[in-house]
Amino acid sequence: MLGIDDPQIWVVYFLCVISSIFCIIYGISRWNKGDEPVYPEDKKWLEGEKKVEEVL
Amino acid sequence: MDNILILTIIVVIYLFVVGYLGYYGFRKTKNATDYLVAGRNIHPVVMALSYGATFISTSAIVGFGGAAALFGMGLLWLTFLNIFVGIIIAFICFGKPTRHIGRNLDVHTFPELLGRRFQSSFIQGFGGLIIFILMPLYSAAVLIGASRFLEATFAVDYNVALLIYTLIICAYVLAGGLKGVMYADAFQGAIMLIGMVFLLIFTYLKLGGVLVAHQSLAAMVSQVPDKLASVGHLGWTHMPKLGSSLWWTLVSTIVLGVGIGVLAQPQLTVRFMTVKSNKELNRAVLIGGIFILMTTGVAFTVGSLSNVYFFNNPEFGKVSLAVAGGNIDKIIPLYVNNAMPVWFVYLFTLTLLAAAMSTTSSHFHAMGTSIGRDFFETAILKGKQSKYTVLITRMGIVLAVLMTVVLGYKLPGSIIAIATAIFFGLCASVFLPTYMGTLFWRGMTKAGAISSMLTGFFGTTLWLLFIHKKESAALGVCQFIFNKPTLAKFPWIVVDQIVIILPIAFVVGIVVSLFTKKLSQEHLDNCFKHVK
């Protein structure tokens, strides 16, 4: 397969491509899912993040 | 002279763009309402490219690409784990609860996430200290990878190349490269993606197409050096002999060590907290999957195929390892410089510059906050605000840069992949059980978390000092005490600690948690608020 004898190699060659395709399908199928409101914790977190950045 | 002029122009333009993007990103995060409400949150493409650029460095491209030239295409198992574990599991299973718990507890570093979740300043301080002391090993691996490429491309001495990179790092940090790194990293990720796509296409075209290239590599089985054949090498399109020394190194140290270790990488986990909602994480999976395939997948395939190019080229007539004088870290730089067109070599210089800087900047960010916020302010001052935190953080970054450069000069050849794997494996054994408890098990206790982390740390240290021969012989402690390089026999001397210590750390964390005082329900409810 693909000029490679060892199934442990050509299988993983395909697995790499298949898992990438899974990522593409997952991303597209959930493109508009998972929206969440802005919680008060989010605002507090961002204030803290700004302070960390300022230290750096 | 022309070379140096071209390099200078590339570096100046690159630093200018990255500096501008750093400033742009920093300015954007100044207004919290804009960031969160007006929809100007981090775009998923930016988030995924930034994560990818932080994850994939010159270590992966130069170091592990070179390792693929030695081990062969079996290294693609690492690419598979990089996508399956590093993207699919990390983003879908770990990313979402990390984001919520991180924000509920108002945490900004990885040790802080673990420390606040288990209400332990020790966990935060200990975690911070480990990251600060050991991360320079990984940063040095990245620096060496970049310097090896400069050495081959611009015909400068390796030590001079290292110095050039050190100056670039200093300029980068001073230009604000540690602030608002997301946009700069995403830009660098885009450069890496373009560079690697060209590298793959050129390589397959040069070697006669996908099928012919693979067949040519398979036909080279008789060219495997005797030294490698004797430890289990069966050819570059074969996995090493099952249970052989080479098989254990490939499977346990490189594939499992790095493949699993990515889940507990401090500089990567904090990326999950920066997105607005789970929607961005869902979208980022798409870009991340493509990015990792096109960076590590290409580097490992091209690294293996470099053997065909060098062997069939009358100028060399040898396999890659021999062409590089036994130093696998030099293989990818030599291959790109000899096999690719000149314009591509400059594009690849930019690719590696981007790969090195995006990762090292996140390292120095992590090391600075680890020593200032996690160790000094939390563990030493018990959370009191101090005017010295800024000073300690900045001094920590300077010290981290120094440690990285010193290691870059001192470490031996063929070290990039091994140094990276040691750091990833260590992070897995020390942090992963506690991190998983943080996200998925309300029953994990403070004592369980601490005992698991200590088991991971001391177990790994003892394994490296007394069992795993490559490190125990190099470190010399076992020789000094017991007058022999290792206390164990084959196969244990080639089995990576992650196979032994990580499961023990998990068991210790679980057992101790079952018999010790639980965290309060109120605290747990606060931690897991909004987590579905």
Interface residues (C-beta under 8 A of the other chain):
Chain A: L2 G3 I4 D5 D6 Q8 I9 V12 Y13 L15 C16 V17 S19 S20 I21 F22 C23 I24 Y26 G27 I28 R30 W31 N32 K33 G34 D35 E36 V38 Y39 E41 D42 K43 K44 W45 L46 E47 G48 E49 K50 V52 E53 V55 L56
Chain B: F26 T29 K30 A32 Y35 L36 V37 G72 M73 G74 L76 W77 T79 F80 I83 F84 I87 I88 I92 G102 R103 N104 D106 H108 T109 L178 K179 G180 V210 L211 V212 A213 H214 Q215 L217 A218 L234 T237 H238 M239 M273 T274 K276 S277 N278 K279 E280 L281 N282 R283 A284 V285 L286 I287 G288 G289 I290 I292 L293 G297 H365 G368 T369 G372 R373 T389 V390 T393 I397 K529 H530
